[in-house]
Amino acid sequence: MEDRSLGAILLENTSLTQEQLDAGLALQKDKGIRLGEALVQLKYLRMEDILKAISIQVGIPYLNKIDPDEVQLELIGNLSINYAKRNEVIPLRKEGDVISVAVANPFDHCILDDLRLFYGTRIRPQIASSYEIISSINIAYNKVSEVGQDKMVGELETENLDSIGQELEEVQDLLESADEAPIIRLVNSLLFRAVKQKASDIHIEPFDKDMIVRFRIDGILYDIMHPPKKAQSAITSRVKVMADLNIAEKRLPQDGRIRIKIAGKDIDIRVSTIPTSHGESVVMRLLDKSQVIKDMASIGLASRIEEQMKELIHRSHGILLVTGPTGSGKTTTLYTALSQINSVDRKIITVEDPVEYQLSGINQIPVNPKIELSFATGLRAILRQDPDVVMVGEIRDHETAEIAIQAALTGHLVFSTLHTNDAASSITRLLDMGIEPFLVSSSVIGIMAQRLVRTVCRNCAQKYVPSEAELQQMKVTLEALKGRKIYKAVGCQTCVQTGYAGRTGIHELLLMNDNIRALIMQGVDASTIKRQVTQGGMKTLREDGVQKVLMGITTLEEIFRVTQDEVVTETVAA
């Protein structure tokens, strides 16, 4: 009766035909599943259509979207996340003596009875999709964990790392040690804590008498814990098992990958091990794959540079280079540029080492040295795929540079990176690779150098007036400071006593013009080229950084730290 009633509602309120309903009923009988599941499997209807029909059938409101911010956290403080996920239910709000809950299966009355007994009050159910409920559970329970009301988020337990370390005991068998509960809990807790503190890397380093675990947060390494030396083999073995590495091989470097989910976030971890004199050193790089690619403004580009970059990335051909040291955000900048121009009328292909973010609508090729798939061979193959835009992860050698330049000259827009200190040095680096000056001058359309600086924690930042020496270094007068807020880092519980929270970029953008082309043809050095472009109006890295100090975004210490080798060439305007 229930299924026929639901079928009648679907016939009346959706595009479902009688023939499709009959096919759904047949599949339901054959597989022993609900009618709604059968119709969704046959792709006759969406789950949203089924839920709306069930809402009409049982007289329970349907929620198309759950806003996690409206979930009252005190309701879930003592409710197990495992129970919520297993039964696909989340309490939403309490109004008077009634608690509204979202459920995926309103026919399971046991769940509602459990909640009625648990909360000791009336329960008002609402129907929502499994996806909406699970997503809201992940976000809400993560918030509960952040305010210290619950110890469990996802499947990982946030325990005191030192207390786990004390539980570690000497074990005889290495293979057995990887399965011991304290080891598993320690590694899981390290991963959870790293994600929660937004660490980019975890370093597990062996020394003569102890081990050190450090996190890299916003580009700076912090000492986290010192596990006992006797647990070294067990911890290393556990990580290698998770990364599907050979735990018996300790003499050679190894690389692997771990894919896990923490608090609803898909985390991709690149694992690297190297042998040292005191054991294997392990570094894990964490990448949050659920992170959304940002727009140009949000990566820290000044308005003038943002406009110039938008013009460059919409060119039909040429090479756009992004340069800077490792960890300066070059790949993120290129991904942002690609996402800005990604459309159905463009064929975009990348060759990367490795592919860090999956971009919908873009063909991404990972470099694989084991089968001799390098940047050069990958780029050569890409050009036979009729692309409009090509991204090469890095130009490392003459062959890759030569192919990239030929691609730009034959009508392709090419994005790539180089490891140089500033924009002008990239030109001389290409020449040092053996590329002819006329090819560089005719193919390169722009070079952007960048660094990442930490942004001040808004919770504890302290306003202050710079000293005379600092003003001279900034090339700023006291008059220019009027109306400006300059901060110094202090440190609080929110920012883990660092004084900083998050990072942004500082940039310099060299635009190719006739004057620069003439200098390239003359074979001048990088300093001459830099002097020419700064006289032409280009803001250097430090000058862009000082502007961000004057805007209250970062601190002088940060700017001086990442631009130590640079001298400000002109006064920064107020």
Residue pairs with C-beta under 8 A, 6 or more apart in sequence:
2 57
3 25
3 28
3 34
3 35
5 57
6 35
6 36
6 53
6 54
6 57
7 21
7 24
7 25
7 35
9 53
9 56
9 57
10 16
10 21
10 39
10 45
10 49
10 50
10 53
11 17
11 18
11 21
13 49
13 52
13 53
13 56
14 45
14 49
14 53
15 45
16 39
16 44
16 45
16 49
20 39
20 42
20 44
21 39
23 42
23 44
24 35
24 38
24 39
24 42
24 44
25 35
25 38
27 33
27 38
27 41
27 42
28 34
28 35
28 37
28 38
31 38
33 41
36 45
36 47
36 50
36 51
36 53
36 54
39 45
39 50
40 46
40 47
40 50
47 129
48 64
48 129
51 62
51 127
51 128
51 129
52 62
54 60
54 62
54 106
54 127
55 61
55 62
55 127
58 106
58 107
60 106
60 125
60 126
60 127
61 126
61 127
62 126
62 127
62 128
63 102
63 126
63 127
63 128
63 132
64 128
65 132
66 90
66 92
66 102
66 128
66 132
66 133
66 135
66 136
68 135
68 136
68 139
68 140
68 143
70 92
70 93
71 90
71 91
71 92
71 93
71 136
71 140
72 91
72 92
72 93
72 94
73 140
73 143
73 144
73 147
73 149
74 149
75 91
75 92
75 93
75 94
75 99
75 119
76 84
76 90
76 91
76 140
76 141
76 144
76 150
77 144
77 149
77 150
79 91
79 118
80 152
81 137
81 141
81 150
81 152
81 153
81 154
82 152
84 90
84 137
84 141
85 134
85 137
87 103
87 108
87 111
87 114
88 103
88 104
88 105
88 130
88 133
88 134
89 101
89 102
89 103
89 104
89 111
89 115
89 133
90 101
90 102
90 133
90 136
90 137
90 140
91 99
91 100
91 101
91 115
91 119
92 99
92 100
92 101
92 102
92 126
93 99
93 100
94 100
94 121
97 121
97 122
98 121
98 122
98 123
98 124
99 115
99 119
99 121
99 122
99 123
99 124
100 124
100 125
100 126
101 112
101 115
101 123
101 124
101 125
101 126
102 125
102 126
102 127
102 128
102 132
102 133
102 136
103 111
103 112
103 125
103 126
103 127
103 128
103 133
104 127
104 128
104 129
104 130
104 133
105 111
106 125
106 127
112 123
112 125
115 123
116 122
116 123
134 264
135 264
137 264
138 154
138 263
138 264
138 265
139 264
141 150
141 152
141 153
141 154
141 263
142 153
142 263
142 264
144 150
144 153
145 151
145 152
145 153
145 158
145 196
145 263
146 196
151 157
151 158
151 159
152 158
153 192
153 262
153 263
154 192
154 261
154 262
154 263
154 264
155 188
155 261
156 188
156 189
156 191
156 192
156 262
157 185
157 188
157 189
157 192
158 189
158 192
158 193
158 196
159 185
159 189
161 186
161 189
161 190
161 193
161 213
161 224
161 225
162 225
164 182
164 185
164 186
164 189
165 186
165 225
165 226
165 227
165 228
165 231
167 182
168 182
168 183
168 186
168 227
168 228
168 230
168 231
168 234
169 182
169 230
170 230
171 177
171 180
171 234
174 233
174 234
174 237
174 247
175 237
175 247
177 183
177 233
177 234
177 237
177 238
178 234
178 237
178 238
178 241
178 247
180 234
183 231
183 234
183 235
183 238
184 238
186 227
186 231
186 235
187 235
187 238
187 239
187 242
190 202
190 213
190 224
191 202
191 260
191 262
191 267
191 269
191 284
191 286
192 262
193 199
193 215
193 224
194 202
194 215
194 284
194 286
195 262
195 263
195 265
195 267
195 286
195 288
197 215
197 217
197 496
198 217
198 218
198 502
199 215
199 216
199 217
199 286
200 216
200 217
200 219
200 285
200 286
200 327
201 215
201 216
201 283
201 284
201 285
201 286
202 213
202 214
202 215
202 216
202 282
202 283
202 284
202 286
203 212
203 213
203 214
203 215
203 216
203 221
203 281
203 282
203 283
204 211
204 212
204 213
204 235
204 236
204 239
204 281
204 282
204 283
204 284
205 211
205 212
205 213
205 214
205 281
206 229
206 232
206 236
206 276
206 278
206 279
206 280
206 281
207 278
208 278
209 229
210 226
210 227
210 228
210 229
211 226
211 227
211 228
211 229
211 231
211 232
211 235
212 223
212 225
212 226
213 223
213 224
213 225
213 226
213 227
214 221
214 222
214 223
214 224
215 221
215 222
215 224
216 222
217 496
217 498
218 452
218 454
218 498
218 500
218 501
218 502
218 503
219 327
219 452
219 454
219 503
220 454
220 498
222 496
222 498
227 235
232 279
233 279
236 273
236 279
236 280
236 282
237 247
239 271
239 273
239 282
239 284
240 246
240 247
240 254
240 256
240 271
240 273
240 282
241 247
242 258
242 271
243 256
243 257
243 258
243 269
243 271
244 256
244 257
245 254
245 256
245 271
245 273
246 254
250 275
250 279
250 280
251 275
252 275
253 272
253 273
253 274
253 275
254 271
254 272
254 273
255 270
255 271
255 272
255 273
256 270
256 271
257 268
257 269
257 270
257 271
258 268
258 269
258 271
258 284
259 266
259 267
259 268
259 269
260 267
260 269
261 267
264 290
265 288
265 289
265 290
266 288
266 289
266 290
267 286
267 287
267 288
267 289
268 286
268 287
268 289
268 356
269 284
269 285
269 286
269 287
270 284
270 285
270 287
270 354
271 282
271 283
271 284
272 282
272 283
272 284
272 285
273 280
273 281
273 282
273 283
274 280
274 281
275 281
287 356
287 357
289 357
289 358
291 357
293 332
293 335
293 336
293 339
293 357
293 359
294 332
294 336
295 336
295 340
296 306
296 309
296 310
296 336
296 337
296 340
297 303
297 306
299 329
299 332
299 333
299 336
299 504
299 505
300 504
300 505
300 506
300 507
300 548
301 309
301 505
301 507
302 507
302 539
302 544
302 547
304 539
305 448
305 507
305 509
305 539
305 544
308 446
308 509
308 511
309 337
309 446
309 448
309 509
310 340
312 318
312 320
312 445
312 446
312 511
313 320
313 337
313 340
313 341
313 413
313 415
314 341
315 413
315 445
316 411
316 413
317 408
317 409
317 410
317 411
317 412
317 413
318 408
318 413
318 414
318 443
318 444
318 445
318 446
319 404
319 405
319 408
319 414
319 415
319 416
319 443
319 444
319 445
320 337
320 413
320 414
320 415
320 416
320 445
320 446
320 447
320 448
321 395
321 416
321 417
321 418
321 426
321 444
321 446
321 447
321 448
322 330
322 333
322 334
322 415
322 416
322 417
322 418
322 447
322 448
322 449
322 450
323 330
323 417
323 418
323 419
323 420
323 421
323 422
323 423
323 425
323 426
323 447
323 448
323 449
323 450
324 330
324 417
324 419
324 420
324 421
324 449
324 450
324 451
325 419
325 421
325 451
326 419
327 452
328 450
328 451
328 452
329 450
329 452
329 503
329 505
330 417
330 450
331 352
331 356
331 393
331 417
333 448
333 450
333 505
334 391
334 415
334 416
334 417
335 356
335 357
335 359
337 415
338 348
338 350
338 359
338 362
338 389
338 391
338 415
339 359
341 348
341 389
342 348
342 359
342 360
342 361
342 362
343 361
344 361
346 388
346 389
347 363
347 385
347 386
347 387
347 388
347 389
348 361
348 362
348 363
348 387
348 388
348 389
348 390
348 391
349 362
349 363
349 364
349 365
349 382
349 385
349 387
349 389
349 390
349 391
350 359
350 362
350 363
350 364
350 365
350 390
350 391
350 392
350 393
351 365
351 366
351 367
351 375
351 378
351 379
351 382
351 390
351 391
351 392
351 393
352 364
352 365
352 366
352 367
352 391
352 393
353 366
353 367
353 375
353 393
353 394
354 366
354 367
355 364
355 365
355 366
358 364
363 385
365 373
365 378
365 382
366 373
367 373
367 374
367 375
367 378
367 393
374 400
375 392
375 393
375 394
375 395
375 396
375 400
376 397
376 399
376 400
376 403
378 392
379 390
379 392
379 400
379 403
379 404
379 407
380 403
382 390
383 390
383 403
383 407
383 412
387 412
388 412
388 413
389 412
389 413
389 414
389 415
390 404
390 407
390 412
390 413
390 414
390 415
391 414
391 415
391 416
392 400
392 404
392 414
392 415
392 416
393 416
393 417
394 400
394 416
394 417
394 418
394 419
395 401
395 404
395 416
395 417
395 418
395 430
395 433
397 433
398 433
398 434
398 435
401 430
401 433
401 435
402 435
404 414
404 416
405 435
405 439
405 440
405 443
407 414
408 414
408 443
408 444
409 439
409 442
409 443
418 426
418 429
418 430
420 426
420 429
420 449
421 449
421 565
422 449
422 508
422 526
422 530
422 540
422 541
422 566
423 447
423 448
423 449
423 508
423 509
423 510
423 530
423 533
423 538
424 447
424 510
424 526
424 527
424 529
424 530
424 533
425 526
426 447
426 449
426 510
427 440
427 444
427 447
427 516
427 520
427 526
427 529
428 525
428 526
428 529
430 440
430 444
431 437
431 440
431 520
431 523
437 520
437 521
437 523
438 521
440 520
441 512
441 516
441 517
441 520
441 521
442 517
444 512
445 511
445 512
446 509
446 510
446 511
446 512
447 509
447 510
448 507
448 508
448 509
448 510
449 507
449 508
449 510
449 541
450 505
450 506
450 507
450 508
450 541
451 505
451 506
451 541
451 545
451 562
451 563
452 503
452 504
452 505
452 506
452 562
453 503
453 504
453 505
453 506
453 545
453 548
453 554
453 558
453 559
453 561
453 562
454 498
454 500
454 501
454 502
454 503
454 554
454 555
454 558
455 500
455 501
455 502
455 503
455 504
455 553
455 554
456 487
456 488
456 489
456 499
456 500
456 501
456 552
456 553
456 554
456 555
457 489
457 490
457 491
457 492
457 494
457 495
457 498
457 499
457 500
457 501
458 501
459 492
459 494
459 495
459 501
460 489
460 490
460 491
460 492
460 494
460 495
460 499
461 487
461 488
461 489
461 490
461 499
461 552
462 487
462 488
462 490
463 485
463 486
463 487
464 486
464 487
464 488
465 481
465 486
466 474
466 476
466 481
466 486
466 556
470 556
471 477
471 478
473 556
473 560
473 568
474 546
474 549
474 556
474 568
474 572
475 546
475 568
475 570
475 571
475 572
476 546
476 550
476 571
476 572
476 574
477 574
479 574
480 550
480 572
480 573
480 574
481 550
481 574
482 574
484 550
484 551
484 552
484 574
485 552
486 549
486 550
486 552
486 556
487 552
487 555
488 499
488 555
488 556
488 557
489 498
489 499
489 500
489 555
489 557
490 499
491 497
491 498
491 499
492 499
494 501
495 501
499 555
500 558
504 548
504 553
504 554
506 541
506 542
506 544
506 545
506 548
506 559
506 562
506 563
507 541
507 544
508 538
508 539
508 540
508 541
508 543
508 544
509 538
510 516
510 529
510 533
510 538
511 533
511 538
513 536
515 532
515 536
516 529
516 532
516 533
519 528
519 529
519 532
520 529
530 540
531 569
534 540
534 569
534 570
539 547
540 566
540 568
540 569
541 562
541 563
541 566
542 559
542 563
542 566
542 567
542 568
543 568
543 569
543 570
543 572
545 554
545 558
545 559
545 562
545 563
546 559
546 568
546 572
547 572
548 554
548 559
549 555
549 556
549 559
550 572
550 574
